[in-house]
Amino acid sequence: MGAEVDHICPTGMSGGSAEGNDKSEGQRFSCKNKLTALVVDNGGVCQIIQTGLLRSYGVETEVVETGEAVVELIASGATFNLIIIEMLLPVLNGPETARQIRAMGAQGKILGITTFFDERDQQEFLAAGADEFIEKPLSPEIVIPIIRGLDN
């Protein structure tokens, strides 16, 4: 992958408790409506984990590796219910990607995601138009409430 930004993707998918969600709930949950998501992450393992998790709940999921690719998709008229954007992307970082697609009229929920949580990064992402900012790994405890909110 050459000059792309390297980052770590934690793979511990268990642990942490979410408000009222247990691990068995994730096994039973699936979307009632057609939902679409876009995962923007240049790390292969993270892409696999995030995409697999979303698809396991019935969310149609696309993957791109750069902020520029997201901007092109939105410019072409693509829409998504959920856009998950990694903080560290080559050339056009996560917050700048969020800022540009919001300016283009993207209405879906934007979830900023990072390997190492930092309050300054959180503020930057939220100011750029993200709805939430979380630390990896993406887990059922995080995803299910988001999907439920979008699926209403």
VMD Tcl script that builds the backbone (N, CA, C; Angstrom):
set m [mol new atoms 456]
animate dup $m
set s [atomselect $m all]
$s set {name element resname resid chain x y z} {
  {N N MET 1 A 0.810 -1.205 0.000}
  {CA C MET 1 A 0.000 0.000 0.000}
  {C C MET 1 A 0.846 1.260 0.000}
  {N N GLY 2 A 2.134 1.140 -0.016}
  {CA C GLY 2 A 3.007 2.282 -0.219}
  {C C GLY 2 A 2.958 3.327 0.871}
  {N N ALA 3 A 2.654 4.576 0.488}
  {CA C ALA 3 A 2.742 5.721 1.387}
  {C C ALA 3 A 1.491 5.940 2.225}
  {N N GLU 4 A 0.584 4.976 2.216}
  {CA C GLU 4 A -0.632 5.171 3.001}
  {C C GLU 4 A -0.312 5.178 4.489}
  {N N VAL 5 A -1.172 5.809 5.256}
  {CA C VAL 5 A -0.985 5.918 6.693}
  {C C VAL 5 A -1.239 4.558 7.332}
  {N N ASP 6 A -0.293 4.075 8.115}
  {CA C ASP 6 A -0.475 2.827 8.841}
  {C C ASP 6 A -1.081 3.125 10.196}
  {N N HIS 7 A -2.008 2.288 10.626}
  {CA C HIS 7 A -2.560 2.416 11.970}
  {C C HIS 7 A -3.024 1.059 12.449}
  {N N ILE 8 A -3.193 0.952 13.730}
  {CA C ILE 8 A -3.534 -0.309 14.372}
  {C C ILE 8 A -5.043 -0.417 14.495}
  {N N CYS 9 A -5.551 -1.608 14.275}
  {CA C CYS 9 A -6.978 -1.862 14.479}
  {C C CYS 9 A -7.116 -2.870 15.606}
  {N N PRO 10 A -7.562 -2.443 16.781}
  {CA C PRO 10 A -7.753 -3.394 17.864}
  {C C PRO 10 A -8.744 -4.462 17.432}
  {N N THR 11 A -8.468 -5.700 17.786}
  {CA C THR 11 A -9.354 -6.771 17.354}
  {C C THR 11 A -10.150 -7.371 18.502}
  {N N GLY 12 A -10.034 -6.855 19.696}
  {CA C GLY 12 A -10.820 -7.363 20.817}
  {C C GLY 12 A -12.275 -6.988 20.653}
  {N N MET 13 A -13.081 -7.896 20.137}
  {CA C MET 13 A -14.465 -7.574 19.830}
  {C C MET 13 A -15.391 -7.739 21.030}
  {N N SER 14 A -14.908 -8.313 22.112}
  {CA C SER 14 A -15.760 -8.429 23.277}
  {C C SER 14 A -15.314 -7.437 24.325}
  {N N GLY 15 A -16.029 -7.421 25.423}
  {CA C GLY 15 A -15.643 -6.509 26.481}
  {C C GLY 15 A -16.474 -5.257 26.430}
  {N N GLY 16 A -16.456 -4.519 27.533}
  {CA C GLY 16 A -17.261 -3.306 27.597}
  {C C GLY 16 A -18.724 -3.668 27.620}
  {N N SER 17 A -19.497 -2.954 28.375}
  {CA C SER 17 A -20.915 -3.216 28.371}
  {C C SER 17 A -21.615 -1.998 27.816}
  {N N ALA 18 A -22.671 -2.247 27.095}
  {CA C ALA 18 A -23.458 -1.144 26.555}
  {C C ALA 18 A -24.777 -1.128 27.290}
  {N N GLU 19 A -25.376 0.026 27.288}
  {CA C GLU 19 A -26.607 0.189 28.033}
  {C C GLU 19 A -27.657 -0.825 27.612}
  {N N GLY 20 A -27.828 -1.868 28.420}
  {CA C GLY 20 A -28.889 -2.831 28.208}
  {C C GLY 20 A -28.648 -3.806 27.068}
  {N N ASN 21 A -27.519 -3.807 26.421}
  {CA C ASN 21 A -27.272 -4.732 25.320}
  {C C ASN 21 A -26.349 -5.829 25.797}
  {N N ASP 22 A -26.761 -7.092 25.567}
  {CA C ASP 22 A -25.842 -8.173 25.864}
  {C C ASP 22 A -25.412 -8.810 24.556}
  {N N LYS 23 A -24.422 -9.679 24.627}
  {CA C LYS 23 A -23.865 -10.255 23.407}
  {C C LYS 23 A -24.897 -11.050 22.620}
  {N N SER 24 A -25.840 -11.711 23.288}
  {CA C SER 24 A -26.821 -12.522 22.572}
  {C C SER 24 A -27.784 -11.652 21.771}
  {N N GLU 25 A -28.002 -10.418 22.184}
  {CA C GLU 25 A -28.897 -9.526 21.452}
  {C C GLU 25 A -28.392 -9.305 20.034}
  {N N GLY 26 A -27.089 -9.156 19.878}
  {CA C GLY 26 A -26.506 -8.949 18.566}
  {C C GLY 26 A -26.769 -10.111 17.634}
  {N N GLN 27 A -26.832 -11.310 18.163}
  {CA C GLN 27 A -27.097 -12.485 17.345}
  {C C GLN 27 A -28.498 -12.438 16.748}
  {N N ARG 28 A -29.461 -11.824 17.425}
  {CA C ARG 28 A -30.854 -11.829 16.997}
  {C C ARG 28 A -31.250 -10.591 16.199}
  {N N PHE 29 A -30.482 -9.544 16.222}
  {CA C PHE 29 A -30.873 -8.275 15.638}
  {C C PHE 29 A -30.658 -8.242 14.125}
  {N N SER 30 A -31.624 -7.695 13.393}
  {CA C SER 30 A -31.434 -7.389 11.975}
  {C C SER 30 A -32.334 -6.213 11.614}
  {N N CYS 31 A -31.983 -5.510 10.555}
  {CA C CYS 31 A -32.721 -4.321 10.131}
  {C C CYS 31 A -34.102 -4.683 9.603}
  {N N LYS 32 A -35.055 -3.793 9.839}
  {CA C LYS 32 A -36.396 -3.939 9.270}
  {C C LYS 32 A -36.452 -3.292 7.891}
  {N N ASN 33 A -35.734 -2.198 7.718}
  {CA C ASN 33 A -35.725 -1.435 6.472}
  {C C ASN 33 A -34.377 -1.588 5.778}
  {N N LYS 34 A -34.352 -1.212 4.500}
  {CA C LYS 34 A -33.083 -1.226 3.766}
  {C C LYS 34 A -32.228 -0.058 4.251}
  {N N LEU 35 A -31.075 -0.383 4.830}
  {CA C LEU 35 A -30.134 0.634 5.280}
  {C C LEU 35 A -28.831 0.463 4.512}
  {N N THR 36 A -28.182 1.595 4.246}
  {CA C THR 36 A -26.909 1.562 3.536}
  {C C THR 36 A -25.836 2.241 4.376}
  {N N ALA 37 A -24.627 1.725 4.258}
  {CA C ALA 37 A -23.499 2.304 4.994}
  {C C ALA 37 A -22.284 2.377 4.082}
  {N N LEU 38 A -21.429 3.328 4.393}
  {CA C LEU 38 A -20.150 3.474 3.720}
  {C C LEU 38 A -19.074 3.452 4.789}
  {N N VAL 39 A -18.114 2.550 4.640}
  {CA C VAL 39 A -16.972 2.462 5.547}
  {C C VAL 39 A -15.781 3.082 4.829}
  {N N VAL 40 A -15.193 4.099 5.463}
  {CA C VAL 40 A -14.041 4.791 4.892}
  {C C VAL 40 A -12.850 4.513 5.803}
  {N N ASP 41 A -12.019 3.568 5.407}
  {CA C ASP 41 A -10.903 3.151 6.246}
  {C C ASP 41 A -9.843 2.532 5.352}
  {N N ASN 42 A -8.608 2.958 5.496}
  {CA C ASN 42 A -7.543 2.413 4.661}
  {C C ASN 42 A -6.831 1.237 5.297}
  {N N GLY 43 A -7.311 0.756 6.425}
  {CA C GLY 43 A -6.720 -0.403 7.088}
  {C C GLY 43 A -7.513 -1.656 6.788}
  {N N GLY 44 A -6.915 -2.625 6.135}
  {CA C GLY 44 A -7.605 -3.834 5.694}
  {C C GLY 44 A -8.359 -4.583 6.778}
  {N N VAL 45 A -7.721 -4.840 7.915}
  {CA C VAL 45 A -8.370 -5.591 8.987}
  {C C VAL 45 A -9.581 -4.824 9.522}
  {N N CYS 46 A -9.415 -3.523 9.706}
  {CA C CYS 46 A -10.525 -2.708 10.208}
  {C C CYS 46 A -11.691 -2.709 9.224}
  {N N GLN 47 A -11.379 -2.619 7.948}
  {CA C GLN 47 A -12.432 -2.677 6.929}
  {C C GLN 47 A -13.217 -3.969 7.049}
  {N N ILE 48 A -12.516 -5.070 7.184}
  {CA C ILE 48 A -13.163 -6.382 7.268}
  {C C ILE 48 A -14.061 -6.462 8.494}
  {N N ILE 49 A -13.563 -6.023 9.633}
  {CA C ILE 49 A -14.342 -6.074 10.877}
  {C C ILE 49 A -15.577 -5.187 10.775}
  {N N GLN 50 A -15.390 -3.937 10.366}
  {CA C GLN 50 A -16.508 -2.994 10.299}
  {C C GLN 50 A -17.545 -3.428 9.272}
  {N N THR 51 A -17.077 -3.807 8.095}
  {CA C THR 51 A -17.988 -4.215 7.031}
  {C C THR 51 A -18.735 -5.482 7.416}
  {N N GLY 52 A -18.014 -6.455 7.943}
  {CA C GLY 52 A -18.649 -7.711 8.346}
  {C C GLY 52 A -19.706 -7.501 9.418}
  {N N LEU 53 A -19.411 -6.648 10.378}
  {CA C LEU 53 A -20.350 -6.372 11.457}
  {C C LEU 53 A -21.624 -5.727 10.915}
  {N N LEU 54 A -21.477 -4.708 10.087}
  {CA C LEU 54 A -22.650 -4.033 9.513}
  {C C LEU 54 A -23.470 -4.987 8.643}
  {N N ARG 55 A -22.806 -5.745 7.800}
  {CA C ARG 55 A -23.513 -6.683 6.917}
  {C C ARG 55 A -24.215 -7.774 7.707}
  {N N SER 56 A -23.651 -8.175 8.843}
  {CA C SER 56 A -24.285 -9.221 9.651}
  {C C SER 56 A -25.639 -8.783 10.199}
  {N N TYR 57 A -25.886 -7.473 10.237}
  {CA C TYR 57 A -27.174 -6.953 10.689}
  {C C TYR 57 A -28.042 -6.502 9.528}
  {N N GLY 58 A -27.659 -6.871 8.309}
  {CA C GLY 58 A -28.485 -6.579 7.145}
  {C C GLY 58 A -28.257 -5.219 6.515}
  {N N VAL 59 A -27.182 -4.527 6.874}
  {CA C VAL 59 A -26.892 -3.209 6.310}
  {C C VAL 59 A -26.066 -3.395 5.035}
  {N N GLU 60 A -26.569 -2.876 3.908}
  {CA C GLU 60 A -25.809 -2.919 2.657}
  {C C GLU 60 A -24.615 -1.982 2.806}
  {N N THR 61 A -23.414 -2.514 2.652}
  {CA C THR 61 A -22.212 -1.767 2.998}
  {C C THR 61 A -21.218 -1.705 1.842}
  {N N GLU 62 A -20.743 -0.492 1.569}
  {CA C GLU 62 A -19.673 -0.260 0.601}
  {C C GLU 62 A -18.438 0.165 1.377}
  {N N VAL 63 A -17.268 -0.008 0.742}
  {CA C VAL 63 A -16.009 0.359 1.370}
  {C C VAL 63 A -15.181 1.188 0.395}
  {N N VAL 64 A -14.599 2.269 0.892}
  {CA C VAL 64 A -13.599 3.027 0.148}
  {C C VAL 64 A -12.427 3.285 1.088}
  {N N GLU 65 A -11.270 3.607 0.512}
  {CA C GLU 65 A -10.071 3.763 1.329}
  {C C GLU 65 A -9.629 5.196 1.532}
  {N N THR 66 A -10.238 6.157 0.824}
  {CA C THR 66 A -9.773 7.542 0.932}
  {C C THR 66 A -10.943 8.524 1.052}
  {N N GLY 67 A -10.632 9.672 1.619}
  {CA C GLY 67 A -11.615 10.742 1.693}
  {C C GLY 67 A -12.022 11.229 0.313}
  {N N GLU 68 A -11.059 11.259 -0.604}
  {CA C GLU 68 A -11.349 11.686 -1.969}
  {C C GLU 68 A -12.403 10.795 -2.618}
  {N N ALA 69 A -12.322 9.488 -2.357}
  {CA C ALA 69 A -13.293 8.545 -2.927}
  {C C ALA 69 A -14.696 8.821 -2.384}
  {N N VAL 70 A -14.799 9.198 -1.111}
  {CA C VAL 70 A -16.100 9.536 -0.523}
  {C C VAL 70 A -16.676 10.776 -1.209}
  {N N VAL 71 A -15.849 11.792 -1.354}
  {CA C VAL 71 A -16.293 13.031 -1.994}
  {C C VAL 71 A -16.799 12.728 -3.408}
  {N N GLU 72 A -16.081 11.886 -4.142}
  {CA C GLU 72 A -16.514 11.509 -5.494}
  {C C GLU 72 A -17.854 10.780 -5.471}
  {N N LEU 73 A -18.018 9.854 -4.528}
  {CA C LEU 73 A -19.295 9.123 -4.420}
  {C C LEU 73 A -20.457 10.069 -4.140}
  {N N ILE 74 A -20.286 10.959 -3.183}
  {CA C ILE 74 A -21.356 11.897 -2.824}
  {C C ILE 74 A -21.638 12.835 -4.001}
  {N N ALA 75 A -20.592 13.283 -4.673}
  {CA C ALA 75 A -20.762 14.162 -5.838}
  {C C ALA 75 A -21.531 13.464 -6.954}
  {N N SER 76 A -21.410 12.134 -7.032}
  {CA C SER 76 A -22.108 11.380 -8.080}
  {C C SER 76 A -23.563 11.094 -7.707}
  {N N GLY 77 A -23.969 11.506 -6.507}
  {CA C GLY 77 A -25.354 11.319 -6.093}
  {C C GLY 77 A -25.587 10.163 -5.140}
  {N N ALA 78 A -24.538 9.450 -4.759}
  {CA C ALA 78 A -24.691 8.337 -3.820}
  {C C ALA 78 A -25.139 8.866 -2.455}
  {N N THR 79 A -26.007 8.108 -1.802}
  {CA C THR 79 A -26.461 8.458 -0.456}
  {C C THR 79 A -26.309 7.243 0.451}
  {N N PHE 80 A -26.082 7.511 1.724}
  {CA C PHE 80 A -25.903 6.451 2.713}
  {C C PHE 80 A -26.598 6.866 4.000}
  {N N ASN 81 A -27.166 5.889 4.689}
  {CA C ASN 81 A -27.756 6.162 5.992}
  {C C ASN 81 A -26.674 6.397 7.041}
  {N N LEU 82 A -25.541 5.712 6.872}
  {CA C LEU 82 A -24.450 5.777 7.839}
  {C C LEU 82 A -23.132 5.840 7.083}
  {N N ILE 83 A -22.269 6.768 7.490}
  {CA C ILE 83 A -20.931 6.861 6.926}
  {C C ILE 83 A -19.948 6.812 8.094}
  {N N ILE 84 A -19.104 5.783 8.094}
  {CA C ILE 84 A -18.099 5.615 9.149}
  {C C ILE 84 A -16.764 6.043 8.567}
  {N N ILE 85 A -16.154 7.073 9.172}
  {CA C ILE 85 A -14.932 7.651 8.625}
  {C C ILE 85 A -13.795 7.561 9.642}
  {N N GLU 86 A -12.716 6.919 9.230}
  {CA C GLU 86 A -11.496 6.829 10.029}
  {C C GLU 86 A -10.853 8.206 10.150}
  {N N MET 87 A -10.309 8.515 11.295}
  {CA C MET 87 A -9.625 9.791 11.528}
  {C C MET 87 A -8.408 9.949 10.624}
  {N N LEU 88 A -7.574 8.905 10.576}
  {CA C LEU 88 A -6.310 8.979 9.850}
  {C C LEU 88 A -6.454 8.397 8.445}
  {N N LEU 89 A -6.659 9.271 7.496}
  {CA C LEU 89 A -6.717 8.881 6.093}
  {C C LEU 89 A -5.638 9.649 5.352}
  {N N PRO 90 A -5.075 9.052 4.303}
  {CA C PRO 90 A -4.064 9.780 3.533}
  {C C PRO 90 A -4.692 10.959 2.783}
  {N N VAL 91 A -3.967 12.021 2.627}
  {CA C VAL 91 A -4.319 13.236 1.880}
  {C C VAL 91 A -5.480 13.994 2.523}
  {N N LEU 92 A -6.689 13.512 2.419}
  {CA C LEU 92 A -7.876 14.172 2.967}
  {C C LEU 92 A -8.277 13.416 4.240}
  {N N ASN 93 A -7.985 13.982 5.421}
  {CA C ASN 93 A -8.239 13.254 6.666}
  {C C ASN 93 A -9.741 13.133 6.970}
  {N N GLY 94 A -10.062 12.417 8.035}
  {CA C GLY 94 A -11.454 12.167 8.397}
  {C C GLY 94 A -12.291 13.417 8.599}
  {N N PRO 95 A -11.860 14.352 9.461}
  {CA C PRO 95 A -12.660 15.559 9.671}
  {C C PRO 95 A -12.856 16.387 8.395}
  {N N GLU 96 A -11.813 16.510 7.595}
  {CA C GLU 96 A -11.952 17.285 6.355}
  {C C GLU 96 A -12.907 16.582 5.382}
  {N N THR 97 A -12.861 15.255 5.364}
  {CA C THR 97 A -13.803 14.486 4.544}
  {C C THR 97 A -15.230 14.753 5.008}
  {N N ALA 98 A -15.457 14.685 6.318}
  {CA C ALA 98 A -16.792 14.954 6.865}
  {C C ALA 98 A -17.246 16.372 6.510}
  {N N ARG 99 A -16.373 17.332 6.669}
  {CA C ARG 99 A -16.699 18.731 6.374}
  {C C ARG 99 A -17.113 18.885 4.909}
  {N N GLN 100 A -16.349 18.286 4.005}
  {CA C GLN 100 A -16.654 18.426 2.582}
  {C C GLN 100 A -17.960 17.756 2.196}
  {N N ILE 101 A -18.214 16.569 2.700}
  {CA C ILE 101 A -19.459 15.898 2.285}
  {C C ILE 101 A -20.690 16.530 2.941}
  {N N ARG 102 A -20.538 17.083 4.132}
  {CA C ARG 102 A -21.661 17.830 4.730}
  {C C ARG 102 A -21.952 19.073 3.884}
  {N N ALA 103 A -20.909 19.758 3.436}
  {CA C ALA 103 A -21.083 20.946 2.597}
  {C C ALA 103 A -21.760 20.592 1.272}
  {N N MET 104 A -21.597 19.347 0.838}
  {CA C MET 104 A -22.212 18.877 -0.406}
  {C C MET 104 A -23.656 18.417 -0.179}
  {N N GLY 105 A -24.094 18.397 1.080}
  {CA C GLY 105 A -25.466 18.029 1.374}
  {C C GLY 105 A -25.680 16.624 1.899}
  {N N ALA 106 A -24.617 15.905 2.240}
  {CA C ALA 106 A -24.775 14.548 2.791}
  {C C ALA 106 A -25.595 14.617 4.075}
  {N N GLN 107 A -26.674 13.832 4.124}
  {CA C GLN 107 A -27.590 13.864 5.260}
  {C C GLN 107 A -27.440 12.685 6.223}
  {N N GLY 108 A -26.756 11.622 5.813}
  {CA C GLY 108 A -26.637 10.433 6.656}
  {C C GLY 108 A -25.881 10.706 7.940}
  {N N LYS 109 A -26.002 9.784 8.875}
  {CA C LYS 109 A -25.272 9.875 10.143}
  {C C LYS 109 A -23.794 9.633 9.854}
  {N N ILE 110 A -22.939 10.506 10.365}
  {CA C ILE 110 A -21.497 10.340 10.208}
  {C C ILE 110 A -20.902 9.962 11.552}
  {N N LEU 111 A -20.198 8.842 11.536}
  {CA C LEU 111 A -19.532 8.334 12.728}
  {C C LEU 111 A -18.025 8.425 12.499}
  {N N GLY 112 A -17.361 9.303 13.247}
  {CA C GLY 112 A -15.907 9.384 13.199}
  {C C GLY 112 A -15.342 8.286 14.082}
  {N N ILE 113 A -14.295 7.633 13.606}
  {CA C ILE 113 A -13.748 6.503 14.355}
  {C C ILE 113 A -12.226 6.593 14.345}
  {N N THR 114 A -11.616 6.189 15.454}
  {CA C THR 114 A -10.161 6.267 15.567}
  {C C THR 114 A -9.633 5.139 16.432}
  {N N THR 115 A -8.365 4.853 16.262}
  {CA C THR 115 A -7.721 3.827 17.079}
  {C C THR 115 A -7.395 4.354 18.469}
  {N N PHE 116 A -6.976 5.619 18.535}
  {CA C PHE 116 A -6.575 6.218 19.807}
  {C C PHE 116 A -7.416 7.457 20.067}
  {N N PHE 117 A -8.335 7.369 21.017}
  {CA C PHE 117 A -9.246 8.471 21.306}
  {C C PHE 117 A -8.480 9.673 21.848}
  {N N ASP 118 A -8.784 10.830 21.291}
  {CA C ASP 118 A -8.186 12.085 21.732}
  {C C ASP 118 A -9.289 13.137 21.704}
  {N N GLU 119 A -9.433 13.887 22.792}
  {CA C GLU 119 A -10.505 14.877 22.889}
  {C C GLU 119 A -10.420 15.950 21.795}
  {N N ARG 120 A -9.208 16.342 21.441}
  {CA C ARG 120 A -9.061 17.339 20.359}
  {C C ARG 120 A -9.558 16.782 19.026}
  {N N ASP 121 A -9.233 15.513 18.764}
  {CA C ASP 121 A -9.723 14.876 17.534}
  {C C ASP 121 A -11.248 14.800 17.547}
  {N N GLN 122 A -11.803 14.474 18.709}
  {CA C GLN 122 A -13.257 14.409 18.836}
  {C C GLN 122 A -13.879 15.760 18.504}
  {N N GLN 123 A -13.363 16.818 19.085}
  {CA C GLN 123 A -13.902 18.154 18.835}
  {C C GLN 123 A -13.775 18.538 17.369}
  {N N GLU 124 A -12.632 18.196 16.763}
  {CA C GLU 124 A -12.423 18.506 15.349}
  {C C GLU 124 A -13.432 17.765 14.466}
  {N N PHE 125 A -13.647 16.483 14.757}
  {CA C PHE 125 A -14.582 15.681 13.966}
  {C C PHE 125 A -16.011 16.206 14.133}
  {N N LEU 126 A -16.417 16.473 15.361}
  {CA C LEU 126 A -17.780 16.955 15.615}
  {C C LEU 126 A -18.005 18.324 14.973}
  {N N ALA 127 A -17.004 19.194 15.054}
  {CA C ALA 127 A -17.115 20.522 14.435}
  {C C ALA 127 A -17.209 20.421 12.914}
  {N N ALA 128 A -16.648 19.357 12.357}
  {CA C ALA 128 A -16.664 19.157 10.906}
  {C C ALA 128 A -17.987 18.561 10.413}
  {N N GLY 129 A -18.851 18.164 11.342}
  {CA C GLY 129 A -20.148 17.640 10.930}
  {C C GLY 129 A -20.432 16.201 11.307}
  {N N ALA 130 A -19.500 15.544 11.984}
  {CA C ALA 130 A -19.764 14.174 12.436}
  {C C ALA 130 A -20.801 14.207 13.557}
  {N N ASP 131 A -21.608 13.159 13.622}
  {CA C ASP 131 A -22.631 13.053 14.662}
  {C C ASP 131 A -22.078 12.430 15.942}
  {N N GLU 132 A -21.113 11.525 15.780}
  {CA C GLU 132 A -20.497 10.859 16.922}
  {C C GLU 132 A -19.043 10.595 16.602}
  {N N PHE 133 A -18.250 10.393 17.653}
  {CA C PHE 133 A -16.838 10.064 17.501}
  {C C PHE 133 A -16.517 8.993 18.518}
  {N N ILE 134 A -16.006 7.845 18.054}
  {CA C ILE 134 A -15.732 6.732 18.962}
  {C C ILE 134 A -14.347 6.156 18.713}
  {N N GLU 135 A -13.909 5.357 19.665}
  {CA C GLU 135 A -12.653 4.635 19.548}
  {C C GLU 135 A -12.940 3.224 19.057}
  {N N LYS 136 A -12.057 2.710 18.192}
  {CA C LYS 136 A -12.163 1.333 17.728}
  {C C LYS 136 A -11.935 0.392 18.895}
  {N N PRO 137 A -12.411 -0.807 18.839}
  {CA C PRO 137 A -13.051 -1.440 17.703}
  {C C PRO 137 A -14.555 -1.183 17.673}
  {N N LEU 138 A -15.105 -1.224 16.489}
  {CA C LEU 138 A -16.548 -1.162 16.320}
  {C C LEU 138 A -17.082 -2.491 16.837}
  {N N SER 139 A -18.109 -2.449 17.658}
  {CA C SER 139 A -18.630 -3.668 18.276}
  {C C SER 139 A -20.159 -3.662 18.213}
  {N N PRO 140 A -20.780 -4.815 18.444}
  {CA C PRO 140 A -22.250 -4.853 18.466}
  {C C PRO 140 A -22.846 -3.860 19.464}
  {N N GLU 141 A -22.167 -3.662 20.587}
  {CA C GLU 141 A -22.673 -2.740 21.608}
  {C C GLU 141 A -22.742 -1.309 21.091}
  {N N ILE 142 A -21.886 -0.973 20.145}
  {CA C ILE 142 A -21.886 0.361 19.536}
  {C C ILE 142 A -22.814 0.403 18.334}
  {N N VAL 143 A -22.738 -0.625 17.488}
  {CA C VAL 143 A -23.452 -0.630 16.212}
  {C C VAL 143 A -24.966 -0.793 16.348}
  {N N ILE 144 A -25.406 -1.683 17.213}
  {CA C ILE 144 A -26.846 -1.974 17.299}
  {C C ILE 144 A -27.666 -0.717 17.637}
  {N N PRO 145 A -27.308 0.072 18.651}
  {CA C PRO 145 A -28.096 1.270 18.915}
  {C C PRO 145 A -28.106 2.260 17.743}
  {N N ILE 146 A -26.987 2.360 17.040}
  {CA C ILE 146 A -26.923 3.261 15.881}
  {C C ILE 146 A -27.864 2.765 14.780}
  {N N ILE 147 A -27.800 1.470 14.484}
  {CA C ILE 147 A -28.661 0.902 13.443}
  {C C ILE 147 A -30.136 1.027 13.838}
  {N N ARG 148 A -30.428 0.749 15.080}
  {CA C ARG 148 A -31.822 0.887 15.546}
  {C C ARG 148 A -32.315 2.315 15.362}
  {N N GLY 149 A -31.468 3.276 15.692}
  {CA C GLY 149 A -31.849 4.687 15.523}
  {C C GLY 149 A -32.123 5.034 14.068}
  {N N LEU 150 A -31.337 4.467 13.160}
  {CA C LEU 150 A -31.540 4.728 11.739}
  {C C LEU 150 A -32.719 3.934 11.180}
  {N N ASP 151 A -32.969 2.775 11.743}
  {CA C ASP 151 A -34.006 1.864 11.246}
  {C C ASP 151 A -35.404 2.240 11.725}
  {N N ASN 152 A -35.457 2.987 12.829}
  {CA C ASN 152 A -36.698 3.357 13.522}
  {C C ASN 152 A -37.907 2.790 12.847}
}
mol reanalyze $m
mol bondsrecalc $m
mol representation Tube
mol addrep $m
